[in-house]
Amino acid sequence: MKQIVVLDGYALNPGDLSWDGLKALGNVTIYDRTPEELVVERARDAEIVLTNKSILNAASIAALPKLEYIGVIATGYNVVDIAAAKERGIPVTNVPAYSTAAVAQLTFALILELCHHAGAHSVAVHQGRWSSSKDFSFWDFPLVELEGKTLGIVGLGQIGQAVARIGLAFGMQVIAHHKHPERDKMEGVRFVDLAACFKEADVVSLHTPMSAANKEFVNAALLDTMKRSAFLINTSRGGLINEADLEAALRSGRIAGAGVDVLSTEPPAADNPLLGAPNIVITPHIAWATSAARGRLLSAVVDNLDAFLSGRAKNVVNS
């Protein structure tokens, strides 16, 4: 049987899912986490390596002579040097679209938290503020209604489309900046250029892959075009935003708030400027991590490997 090594299985499966489907395909060794300096040592005898965030660079791939297949336990595959793998004839697979519903759901969780500050108000109630109030109701922040507001989406792929559907259900006007407007046209969505998306929207939500071309494209100049009452949401990649510029925009009141599930470095350094910024909700990269989404991810990882072992590889990103 094939020797299968999972370099970092804990985030995918901290214990609530079953590895049995994978174990049916070979002899499996699962590590919770693997630092870069231990990748070669742990994968030395493996024909199959599965990784989420553990890096497989050109040097480590060259040092693994038995390696036949790399499965990425995610949609993004930048942790693997796919060119080096291709040169060795090693297919690299990923898992597209497993978390669409979950990411769209958290996107609106962030938006709604900025609109009603439900968490902060709950804390106030538990601290006795309501019990001691002279009135039947109180609120500590402006409360925002979404109906009639404009939702601007950057990237109208599968997740962007799911977010658009939720926005339309809330009665929002939806605009989008997207590379392929004709291919992905959607009823109720008006396509605009990037400048108009940021200028017109009451909520801007990022759903675009990160590349060298768009790194930190959300910067001071672009933030300065937004409405002072607008919110910025990022459940895509932290590197899309210049974090110092966003912190400055929040601190100055240039925009009303932000909600992010991703940061430029994860876990973030203690001095990340957004950690001390006002009017921002930060969640620890959890949009993908519902039990249902992780179950789909694990099932797809197993299916990808089974397809490879059966001679019909699929979801190969370096073919």
C-alpha angles and dihedrals in degrees: 000000000000119000108238123191123190106200099194114011102151100085091051095042119015088170107295097094132060125247091196095107090056094043089057089065100055149317104316130203115185125197120190091217135354123200116218093254091059099046096095094042093052097041098040096111097033125115090184124043124185120193139173106179102347107111123241104189129174093272095051092045090052090051093056105075095173095052114124105159140021120201118193113212092214143045096256114068104185089119089075127066093230094184092056090048092049091051087057092046092247115144117222117205133190137187115245127197100002095126103040097117094042095051093046089050094052090045089063092040087062092045093049092047089055090047098049107009088221093171095052093046091050090053089051091052092049089050089059100257094129094044091055096040120120089213134057090240140029138173132192099199137039108275115226128207116209100203109107094011121122120248114202116199122195105203119020099205122129094298093042090051091050090051090048091054091053091047091051090049088056089054095253126150107241126210126172142194109210140158095230110037095157094048095045102033112154132194111255094020123107117202118224138166121269095260092053092046091059095038098049103036127096088196123027115195123189119220104154130116115251121246138162088265097058102034109139091352087149096077140143093285093054095040089053090064094058125099113265087235094052131114127216118211127190123184093146117070128334094221091068089078131063094227096199090054092049091049090052092049091051094045093050093045091242087139127020100234151323139221121200135175094182136052133192092256123028122234087028124233114254090247096054102139094228093060090071098035123117125240097020130122113207124188122186101251094286102139092100096043109083112130090245094051094047089049090054090047094052091046091051092048089055092046091051092052093044090052091051093049089049092054097252104098116190137185089031111166099189103045 
